[in-house]
Amino acid sequence: MEVDTPEKANALVRRWLTDRAYLVGEETGKDVHFQYAARSRIGMNFVVVQPRALVRSFLVIATLTLHPEHFKALQGMEGRERHKLIMDIRYGLLFSEAAFRTEPPDGDVINSVVFEVELAYDALSEGRLMDAMSSVQRGLLYVVWKLTDALGKAQSGRDYDMMVQ
C-alpha cells in the first residue's frame, strides 16, 4: 500500500501495532493526525505519533525516565565521574539510528532520555516500522544497561519506568 496521506499512514500504523499486539491506546487531538500508545514485547512503552506540523512523516518515540534511586545516585556522584558517565552514554548513542536527547539537554544530572525515529511516507513499510521500533528499543536498553552497570540495580519497585510521553 502506497502511503501518501495521514489517513493511509494511520491505517498502516494501526494495523502494524494491532497485528503485533503492541497497541495499548489511541489518543486524538487537534494537534495530531494520529497518536498511539504501545508496548513492546519486552515491556518498553512507546508512542507513534504524527503531529499536524509534520506533513508527510511521523515519529516513533520512547522516553526513559531514570529510576529515583539512580537519579539520586547520579546527583551524589563526584562531578567529574558523573560527567564521564553521562558523556559515555551520549557517545555510545551517537551512532544510534534513533535520534536522542537528554533532559535536561545539557545537564550532568539527567532525569530522562528521549529516543525518536522519524519515518517519511515515501520510505514507509512494515519492515521500516519494525526497524524504527527496534532502534528506539536498543537505545533505551543501552542506557538502562549502562546505568545499571555503573550504579547498580535499583532496589525499590521496577528498575526503570519507561514512561510514554
Secondary structure, 3 states (H helix, E strand, C coil): CCCCCHHHHHHHHHHHHHHCCCEEEEECCCCEEEEEEEECCCCCEEEEEEECCCCCEEEEEEEEECCHHHHHHHHHCCHHHHHHHHHHHHHHHCCCCCEEEEECCCCCCCCEEEEEEEEEHHHCCHHHHHHHHHHHHHHHHHHHHHHHHHHCCCCCCCCCECCCC
